[in-house]
Amino acid sequence: MDWKLHAAALAALATHPLSPWWAPVTDIPRHVLVPRWFTPGANGWSAVDGPADEGAWAAAAYADTTLVTRVGPVHADQAVSGQSVTGLPTSSSTLPSLVVSMLEHGRLGPGLRLLDVATGSGYSAALACHRLGDDMVTTLDVDAYLSKAAAERLERIGYRPDVVTADATAELPGVFDRIVSMVSMPRIPVSWLRGLAPQGRLVTTITGTGLILTADKSPDGGATGRIEWDRASFMATRTGADYPPQLDDVFAASAEDGEVGLSPFPVLDVMRAWELWSMLSLMAPGIEHRTGTDEHGGRLAWMLHPDGSWARARTAPGENTATVHQGGPRRLYDLLDEIRWRWLEHGELPVYGAQVTISPDGETTLSRGGWTATL
C-alpha cells in the first residue's frame, strides 16, 4: 500500500500545512494501527479485515472518520469473520481531525509531559510522540488487550511511549504538564488535579454532552478554564469490559399512558441539537434518547433515565406540536421544553463559552450570564 499519498490527503482534511500537526498526520501510517474494524449492519456489527482488501483498508484508515474497533466486550481483532456482534461501541479510532483538535486544545509543546487518556488504537499517542518525543508521552487505557495491541503496533511504526493499563479515574501513573482525554468524563477526577503539574492544563469532554472543557491548574490545587466554543463528543469512560445495559425495562414502561400533556414544540432528535442536548444532560445526566416513526409517519422520541423516569412524545404528520406521555419520579420532557423556551427567549443557551471553576476536591462549576451548573 502506498500509504504516504493517503496520509497526505488525510492531513489536508484533518489539519493544514502551517499546523505543527501537519507532519505527524502525514508521517503516521494509521492503517497499521487499525488493521480490523467494525461496520454497522441490520443485524449488528460486522468485522472488516483490512489486509484482505487493501483498497478498502486504505479508504477507511485514511478517511477523516471514526472507525469502531470494539463492540461490547469484543475487539475487532478477535471477532469471527462473517458473524455479527451486537452491543454498543466501546472503543474506536477517533476521526483524526477531532484527535488533532483535542491535542490543539492541549497547547502542547516541546518539553511538556503528556498523559493521553484512552489509548484506543494508539493514533493519538502516535501523533503526540511524533511531536513531543516518546519519553514525554504516557498513554492510558482501561482495557489490557487494547493497551497491549496498541503498544505492539506503535512499536512497529517506530514509537515507544509509556503504555499503561489503568482506570482513568484512579491515581495517575505520574505527574504531567498536560492531560488530554479521548474519552468523556462525567466530572474531573481529583486524581487528575493531583497528577497535574503546576500551571498544567487538562482537556476533556463532558459525558453526555458536546462540550469540550479546558482548564489550567490554579495555585490552590484546583483549576480554572472554560467550555470551548468548539464541540465534540466521545464515548464515556468505563471501568469494566462493557457499558451498563441499555434501559430496555424503562423503555417498556414508557408504553404506558402516564401523565399526558401537549408540548408546543415538535419532536426533534435531541442528540443532533448539540446545545439542547448538552444543557439537558447537565440538568439530568444519564438520559438515554431513542427516536423513530410510527405507521402513520409520525415522529417519535423517547427519553429514558436510570431512575425510572421516562417520556414518550409524538408529532403527527403536518403538525408542529407534540403529544407527550411521561412517568416516573421526574418529568423529563418538561425539562426539555423549559430549555427550548429559554433558547427562544435568549437566542442561545449558556453552555458554550461558560466559565469553568474546579475546586481542589474536584467539584466543577460552569457559569455564564447568571446561569450555573455543578457537575
Beta strands, then each sheet from edge to edge (+ up, - down):
strand 1: 36-41
strand 2: 44-49
strand 3: 67-71
strand 4: 74-75
strand 5: 89-93
strand 6: 114-117
strand 7: 137-141
strand 8: 162-165
strand 9: 176-181
strand 10: 196-205
strand 11: 212-217
strand 12: 223-227
strand 13: 259-263
strand 14: 288-293
strand 15: 299-304
strand 16: 310-315
strand 17: 322-327
strand 18: 355-358
strand 19: 364-368
strand 20: 371-374
sheet 1: 1+ 2-
sheet 2: 4+ 3- 5+
sheet 3: 8+ 7+ 6+ 9+ 10+ 11- 12+ 18- 19+ 20-
sheet 4: 13+ 17- 16+ 15- 14+
end
